[in-house]
Amino acid sequence: MRKQAFTLIELLVVITIIGMLVGLLLPAVQAAREAGRQAQCMNNQKQLSLATIHYESVKRQLPGVLNSQQGTCIGWIPKLFPYIDQDGLWSSWRMGYTEDSPIRKISIAICPSDSNNSEAPLSYAVNLGVYNESPNSTFHPANHTALPVFPGLWRDLFTTWIEDGKTKHNPPISLDTVRDKSETILISEKANITLIDHTSTTITPRQWQELDIQRLGFTFPNYPPQPDYEQPEEPTTILENTMVGEPYTASDVMYWPALLSPHPQVIVAAYCDGHVRSINTEMNCTGIKIIP
């Protein structure tokens, strides 16, 4: 007896069912992969925060966002080399930065969800503090006349200036001065987006060896801003919904928030006590602290 074959309609039905199953399973697979990447990102920041805490316990001060090393300037990642199992790199960088200083990818400096494919990618940034935001003003922590109105934990320990005939520099800070270590952000994510003239953006991959403070760290606007950088008694806003995850517009000016994440609706941050937390970008975050 001749075996009956599948009809075209039956094959199409089977193919349709398989397609529907794949369509149902694919989001679950993608979600599982993203959960794995987010877990790895949290582990990276855990290692970086513990390395920073270890550095502080040995030196009795936090490293700077910029540091003086044998008369040259290096960023915060190279300063942590001895504490993140990068002794090979530190053997060269401890003599200061030169054109021959080795540069390569460091796994714990890269979020797995970050598309940064540069030579030495950096996905994370350090807490520089709170400043007064104004569309007509510029902010650069290396300029001592425009420091944050409420400095954060990572200071520029390289730049000096002359005042009243004396050489001045920013003092270092220790974790002993932090009032609430479990609620004060130490390190967080910062996606590779740079604001241009407050109106447009460009994707500029950040690298750990560079020396642009605004790209190595993050600052939060003191919103609404005080006129002419007049220092208020208390920060009006440290962290709120509009400052995390999505750009916002005020007075026809587009602002990009201090922290941007490649993870959907979540930003990962490490705190001064070493714990790491995922911040939902839709939650009210005013309880999170930026200043010591």
Buried (B, 14 or more C-beta within 10 A) or exposed (E): EEEEEEEEEEEEEEEEEEEEEEEEEEEEEEEEEBEEBBEBBBEBBBBBBBBBBBBBEEEEBBBBBBBBBEEBBBBBBBBBBBBBEBEEBBEBBBEBBEEEBEBEBBEBBBBBBBEBEBEBBBBBBBBBBBBBBBBEEEBEBBEBEBBBBBBBBBBBBBBEEEEEEEEEBBEBBBBEEBEEBEBBBBBBBBBBBBBEEBEEEEEBBBBBBBBBBBBBBBBBBBBEBBEEBEEEEEBBBBBBBBBBBEEBEBEEBBBBBBBBBBBEEBBBBBBBBBBBBBBEBEEEBEEBBBBB
